Amino acid sequence: MNTEAWLAFAAAASIVGAGMGTAYAQARVGSAGAGAIAEKPEVAPSIIVLMALPETILLFGFVVAVIILFVS
Protein backbone atom coordinates (compact mmCIF):
# COMPACT_ATOMS: atom_id res chain seq x y z
CA MET A 1 0.00 0.00 0.00
CA ASN A 2 1.18 3.48 -0.75
CA THR A 3 1.37 6.43 1.61
CA GLU A 4 -1.89 8.01 0.45
CA ALA A 5 -3.80 4.84 1.23
CA TRP A 6 -2.36 4.71 4.76
CA LEU A 7 -3.24 8.36 5.31
CA ALA A 8 -6.81 7.71 4.18
CA PHE A 9 -7.02 4.69 6.46
CA ALA A 10 -5.72 6.71 9.43
CA ALA A 11 -8.21 9.51 8.75
CA ALA A 12 -11.08 7.03 8.51
CA ALA A 13 -9.96 5.30 11.70
CA SER A 14 -9.90 8.59 13.58
CA ILE A 15 -13.45 9.41 12.53
CA VAL A 16 -14.74 5.90 13.24
CA GLY A 17 -13.09 5.82 16.65
CA ALA A 18 -14.44 9.24 17.55
CA GLY A 19 -17.90 8.26 16.33
CA MET A 20 -17.93 5.12 18.43
CA GLY A 21 -16.78 7.05 21.49
CA THR A 22 -19.45 9.68 20.93
CA ALA A 23 -22.17 7.06 20.52
CA TYR A 24 -21.13 5.30 23.72
CA ALA A 25 -21.01 8.53 25.71
CA GLN A 26 -24.35 9.77 24.42
CA ALA A 27 -26.01 6.46 25.15
CA ARG A 28 -24.85 6.60 28.76
CA VAL A 29 -25.66 10.29 29.25
CA GLY A 30 -29.00 9.98 27.45
CA SER A 31 -30.30 7.12 29.53
CA ALA A 32 -29.17 8.69 32.79
CA GLY A 33 -30.47 12.08 31.68
CA ALA A 34 -33.90 10.72 30.85
CA GLY A 35 -34.16 9.27 34.34
CA ALA A 36 -32.98 12.50 35.92
CA ILE A 37 -35.47 14.59 33.94
CA ALA A 38 -38.28 12.20 34.90
CA GLU A 39 -37.50 12.72 38.57
CA LYS A 40 -36.59 16.43 38.49
CA PRO A 41 -37.76 18.31 35.37
CA GLU A 42 -35.83 21.43 36.39
CA VAL A 43 -32.52 19.73 35.50
CA ALA A 44 -33.48 19.51 31.80
CA PRO A 45 -31.23 22.42 30.65
CA SER A 46 -28.22 20.84 32.36
CA ILE A 47 -28.95 17.48 30.75
CA ILE A 48 -29.21 19.09 27.31
CA VAL A 49 -25.76 20.60 27.79
CA LEU A 50 -24.42 17.23 28.93
CA MET A 51 -25.90 15.62 25.80
CA ALA A 52 -24.10 18.14 23.60
CA LEU A 53 -20.67 17.69 25.20
CA PRO A 54 -19.88 14.26 23.69
CA GLU A 55 -20.35 15.74 20.21
CA THR A 56 -17.05 17.56 20.70
CA ILE A 57 -15.35 14.16 20.62
CA LEU A 58 -16.61 13.68 17.08
CA LEU A 59 -15.54 17.17 16.09
CA PHE A 60 -12.05 16.49 17.41
CA GLY A 61 -11.93 13.26 15.39
CA PHE A 62 -12.91 15.20 12.29
CA VAL A 63 -10.20 17.79 12.95
CA VAL A 64 -7.62 15.03 13.38
CA ALA A 65 -8.73 13.47 10.08
CA VAL A 66 -8.40 16.81 8.28
CA ILE A 67 -4.94 17.32 9.77
CA ILE A 68 -3.91 13.82 8.71
CA LEU A 69 -5.12 14.30 5.15
CA PHE A 70 -4.06 17.86 4.44
CA VAL A 71 -0.99 18.49 6.58
CA SER A 72 0.84 15.21 6.03
C-alpha positions, 0 to 999 in steps of 0.5 A: 500500500502506498502512503496516500492509502495509509493516510486515508485509512488513518483519517477514517480510523480517527473518525470511526473511533471518535464516532464510536466514542461519541455514541457510547457517551451519548447512550450513557448520558442519554439514559441517565439524563432521561431518568434525571429529567423524569424525577426532576424536570428542572434539571433539563437544561443541564442534561441538554448541555451534557448531551451536547458535550460528547459531540465535541469528541466527534468534532475532534476526530474530524479535525484530526482526520483533516490534519492527517489528510491535508498536513501530512 
